[in-house]
Amino acid sequence: MLQVNTRKCIALLFLAAPVIAAAPVEQWDVLMARAAQAHNRGAYAESERLYSSALTLAENFGPADDRLASTLANLGTACRMQGRYAEAEKLYLRAIGLWRTTPDRAPNQMAAALNNLAGIYRINSRYSDCEQLYREALALHEKETGAESAGVALVLGNLGALYQDQGRLADAQPLLTHALAIQEKALGPDDPQLAATLNALALLYKTQERYADAEPLYRRSLQISETVLGPAHPGVAVALNNLGQLAAAQGRYAEAKQFYERAIAIWEKSLGPDAPDLAAGLTNLAALSSRRHQYGKAEELYRRAFRIDSARFGSEHVRIARDLNNLAINSHARHQDALAEDFLRQSIAMYERLLGPNDLNLVDPLLSLAGIYVAENRFPEAVRLYRRALPLREQALGSDHPKLAAPLENYALALRKTDEYAEAEQVEVQATRIRVHMALRQEAAAATGQ
């Protein structure tokens, strides 16, 4: 299932205005304040209109006036929250370019814009560019406000979320826990930035199948979002969606369905029928429908998500590669293996073009295609795919992670069918060890009532 980007990575910029012609400045101040209010209540289209009006005034202030760069960056954020990433990127780049013309000019504002631009690069899987911007933003915040400031915590949390995307869980966890500790101290227990970090840390625990650790973090995030932002805010939908994923991972399907449907309703009402976050929610509900053998419903939802992503990102994007993989899984469940294989080959080829041959995102489609080959007795082809995918998953999750058990068992079967008995025996030992550890953890959880 697709995890919604739980860290919106944004910071609105506010500047004190030097005295120039009074009327335009006062109008700009009013427009910026109203735009920020609209943003805070999740009315992003209204926020965009107000920032656009403010930009018309700010253009007359000249490139040396920080209000121009500030307005550009805030307008970029309004576009970004509506999923218009290309427009947002151009606005952020122009703002950052203005700030770079003078050393030490508005460093905190530039750090916020760098952080927000990095978030777009993360969505587009430009991981190297993303990390570079996060580290530049982090250095600016540390220099200006100290190592324990809210700005530092925001960037640390975002950097941790980036590492999660790359499967670098050991690198991500200390950043997220440190960010959370700073935010608790600097912002208090009910700030929306804290909710985002709680979501990111909970996702890490979910990935590690530490469900008992993840759930209270997700629920605390939901409580903060509902209290501070209101029950119909898009940030609440993010928390509901993530709780749905956690419930689904534990087999609590009816509960998961309720969470997903509440999240989708909020996104549709607040962001419209074509929002990228909505596509992620539809994907998760589709995966749940597939698990419940409602394959027709699942395909309808998957194809709607695919249409949204195609319209938003074009035909060549990691979101499209994920959508193709999801359509393949559902097609395989409907015994449409030729169609599933075609979807998977497209997904794999797209990931390879966009991210290279060893990216973690390749694991799922490679394993899915290998599973189809096993079912079709195409064992040599299956072995080649398992040899690509399994080391990537082990590198990300460790050699004893439960998500390795089933593919290892299938890999062992394929090895035996190709007369590679010695390696098959080693793989079977690893799979058995994982199954034993899983059983022991389940017994321990049952004994403690978790």
N, C-alpha and C positions, 0 to 999 in steps of 0.2 A: 504494500500500500504506500501511497505517496504521502509523505509528511509535509504538512503545510510549513512554509517558512515562518517559524515562530518568532523570529527576531526581525522586527521591521526596521531596526537599525537607524532610526531617524532622530534628528534633532532639529527643531525649528530655531531660527536665528533671530535674535533681537538686538537692536543697536540703539545707543543714544544718539540723537540727531544734533549736529552743530547748527547754529542759527544761520539760515539763509532765508530766502523769500518765504514768508510765513504761510501763505495759503497752501502752496503745493506740499510743504512739509507736513502741515496739519492734516491735509487730505491723505497723504501717504501713511501717517501714523494711524489714522482711523481705519483705513483699508487693511493695513497689516494686522491691527488688533482684531478686526472682524474676521479676517482670513484665518488667524490662529485659533479663534474660538470655533469657527466652523470645522477646522481640522480636528480639534480636540474632541468634538462630538461625532466625528466620523463622517461629516458632510464634505467629502473630498472634492466633488464637482463644484460646490459652492465656494470652497476654499480656493480652488483653481481660478475661478472667475474673479474673485477679489484680489488675489495675488497678481493676476494679469493686469488688472486696473492699476494696482500699485506699481507694477513694472513700467507702465506707460509714463507715470510721473517720474520714477527713478531714473529712466533713461535720460531725462533732462538734467539730472544732478551731476552727470559726468562720470567717467570711469574711475576717477580718483575717490569718489564718494562711496564709502562702504555700504551705503544703503542700496546701491545698485546690485552689488554682488550678493548681499543678503536677500534681496527680493528674488533674484535669479535662483538662488539655492532653495528658497522656500517654495517657489513655483515648481522647481524640479521635484521636491518632495510631494507636492500635490499630484503631479503627474505620475510619480512612482507609485503612490498609494492606489492609483486607479489602474495600475498595470501597464502604463505607457512608458516603457523603460527607455526606448530610444530617445524620446523627447526629454525625459528626465536626465539622461546622460549628457545630452548637449547643454542643458541648462547648468548642470553641476560643473561641467568642464569650463564653461564660460566664466562662472563665478570664481572657480579656483584660479583660472588664468588671471583674472583681475587682481585677486589677492596676492598672487605670486609676483606681481610687478614691483611690489615694495616689500623688502625683507621685514619680518616681524609685524606685518600688517594684519590686524584682526586674527591672531593665531587660533583662538578658540573657535571662532566662526569657521575658519578654514578647516580646522580639524573635524568639525561636525560635517561639513560638506564632503571632505575626503571619506569619512565614515559612511555617509549615505551613498556616495558613488561606489564605494567598495561593495555595498549591499547589492547594487545592480550587477556588478561583475560576478558576485557570488551566484546570483540567480542564473546568470548566463554561463556558469561554470568556468569563468576566467580566473582560476584559483590563484595563479601566480600574481596577476595584476591586483586581485582582491587583497591578498596578504600584504603586498607592498604598500597599498593605500592604508590598510588598517595599522600597519606598523608606523607609517608616517603620522597618522592621526594620533596614535598612542604617544609618540615622542612629543608632539606638540602639546597634548594635554598634560603630560607629566611635567614638562618644562614650565607651563603656565600655571597649573593649578595643583601640582603635587601628585604623588603616586597613589594617594588614597581618595581621589576626587571622583565624583559621579561620572564625569566625562571619561576618565580612565576606565572605570568599571564597565561603562557601556561598550567601549571598544574591546576590552578584554573578553566580554561575553560574546561579542560578535566574532572575534577571532576564534574563540572556542567552538562556536557553531560552525565556522568554516572548517575547522579541523574535523568536526563530526562528519561533515559532508564528504571529506576525503578519507574517512575511515580511521582517522588518527585519534582514537578514543583516549589513549593514554596521554596524549598531548592536550586534548580538549578538557578533560575533567579538572585538572588543577586551575586552569584559566576560569572555568565557570564557577567553581567553588570560591575562588578568590574574588571574582566579580560580585558574587552574591554577598560575600562578607562586607565588601566595601559599600555596596548599595544599602544593606541593612543599617549600616552606621551613618552613611552620608544622607540618605533619602528617607529613612524610616521604613516601617513595615508595609506600607500600603501604596507605594509608588508604582505606576505602570511599567517603568523600566525594570523594576524588581520582578514583575509578573513575567516579562519576556525572558529574563534569566532563569527563573524557576521553570518555565516551559522547556528551555534548552537543556537544562540539567536533567529534568525529568525524561526528556527524549533519550539522553545518553543512558540513563538507568534502564529505560525500556529496551534499548538496543542490547544492553547486557542482560536482559531478562530479569532485572531486579525490580519486579513489578511492585512489590510492597514499598520499595523506596520511591518509585516514580509517582505512585498515585497521590500521596499527600501533597507533593509539589505541584502536580497538575491542578488539584482541587484548590490549593491556596492561590494559584495563579488565576483560576476562574473567579474566586471570591474577590480578589483585588480588582480584576477587570470589571466585574459586574458592579462593584461598589463605586469605583472611581469613574468609570467610563459610561456606565449605564447598561442595562440588559440588552439593548439592541445595537451596541457598538460592534464593528467588525472585529475588534480585539477579543471580545467575548466569544465570537464564533471560532476564532483560532483555538482558544482554550477548550471549547466544547468538542471541536474536531479531534484534538489531541487526546482528550479523555475517551472519545469514541475509539480511537486506535488502541488505546491501552485495554479497554474492555474487550475489543475484538480479539486482541492477542491472547486474552485469557479465556476465550470461548464464551464470553457474556454477550451474545449476539443481540438479544433484544435490547439490552441497555445501550450497546454501541449504536444500534439503529436510531434510537431516540436522540443520542448526542449528535449524530451526523445530520439528522433531519433538522434539528434546531439550528445547527451551524449553517446549513445550506439556506434555510429560510432567512436568517440574518443577513448573509452575504447577498442573496438575491435582492432583498429589500434595500440594503444600504449601498451596495456597489453596482447593482444591475446584473443582468443575465449573462454577461460576458467577462466577468472578473476572473483573473488567474487563480485567486484563492478559491473561488467557487469551483473551478475545474478540479482542484485538488480534493475538495470535499466530495464532489461527484465521483471521483476516482475511488475514494475510500468507501463510499456507499456501494459502488459497483463491486468492489472486492468482497464486501460483506454479503451482497446478494449472490455472488458466485459461490462463496463458502456455503451458503444455504441452498445451493443447487438451483437458484433462480437465474439461469444463464441468459434467458432472453432479456430480463430486466437489467442484468449486469451489462450486457452488450449495449443496450440503449444508453445507459449512463456513461459507459466508457466512450462511446462514439460522441456523445454530447461534450464530454471533456476534451476529446480530440479536436472537435470543431472549435471550441473556445481557444485552445492552445495554438491551433494552426492560425487562427485569425490574429492572435496576439503576438506570436513569436515567429511565424513563417514556417516553412517546410523543413528547416534544418536547425534543430534546437534539441537540447537534452530533454526538454519536456515532451517533444514529439517522439523521441526514442523511447521514453518511458511509456507513453501512450501505446505505441506499437507493441511493446512487451506485454502490457496489460491486455490488449486485444488478443494477443497470441495465447496467453494463459487461458482466457475464456474460450477461445476457439478450440483449444486442445480439450478442455473440459466437455465441449460439445461434440467431441470426436471429429473435428474438422482439422485433422493434422496437417494436411497440405497447406491450408490457409494459415495455420499457426506457424508452420515452418517459414512461410514467406514473410509474415510479420516479424518473426525473430531475426531472420537474416537482414531485413531492413534495419531493425533496431541495433543489431550488433555493428553493422557497417556504419551507421550514423554515429554511434558512440566512438568508434575507432577514428572516424574523420574528425570529430569534435574534440575528443579527449585523449586520443592515443590508444595503443593496444593493451595497456596494463592498468587502465582505470578501474576503480572499484565498481562503478556503475555497470560494467560489462558482466559482472558475476551473474546476475539474475537471468538475463537472456541466454548467456552461455549454458547455464545449468538447465534452463528450461528446454533449450534445443537438444542438449545431451539426453535429457529424460525422454524426449520424443524419439531420439535415435535408439535408445534402449528398448522402448516399446515396439519399435519397428525392426528390432534385431540388427540394427546397423551399428554393431559394437565397436569396430575400429574408429568410426567417426565419433562415437560417444566418448571413447577413451581420450582422443585428442582434445575434445572440449573440456572434459573434466580436468585434464592436466593443465589447462589454461586457467580455469575458473577457481578451482579449490585452493591453490596457493594464494590467490588474491583474497579470498574470504578468510583464510587462516591468518594472513598478515593483518587484516583489519580487526578480526574478532578473537583471535587466539585459537590454539589447536584443539580446545575442548569445548567450543561453543556449541549449543544445541542445534544451531542452524547448519552445522556440518554433518550431523548424523545421517539424515536421509540421502543426501548426495553422495556421501562416502559409501553407503551401502549399495547404491546403484553403480557407483564406480567400481566397487569390488566385483559386482556381478559382471560388468562389462569386461573387466580384466580376466575373469575366469573364462568367459566366452572367447577371449582371444588368446587363451593358453598362457597367460602371464600370472601363474599361480603364486609365485613367491610375493610379488607385489600385492596381489589380491589379499593374501593372508595378512600382510602388514596393515592394509587399509581396513580390513575387517576388525582387527584388534583395536585400531583407533576408534572405529564406529562403536564397537561394543563398550569401550571405556566411556565414551560420551553418553551412551544410553544408561549405563550404570550410574553415572554421576547425575543424570537427569532424574532417575528414579529416586536416588537418595535425597535430592533437593525437594522433590515432590513430597516424600515422606516427612521431611523436616518441616516443610510448609504446612502440611496437614496437621502435624503435631502441635504447631504453634498457632493454628487457626488462621493463617494468612492465605 
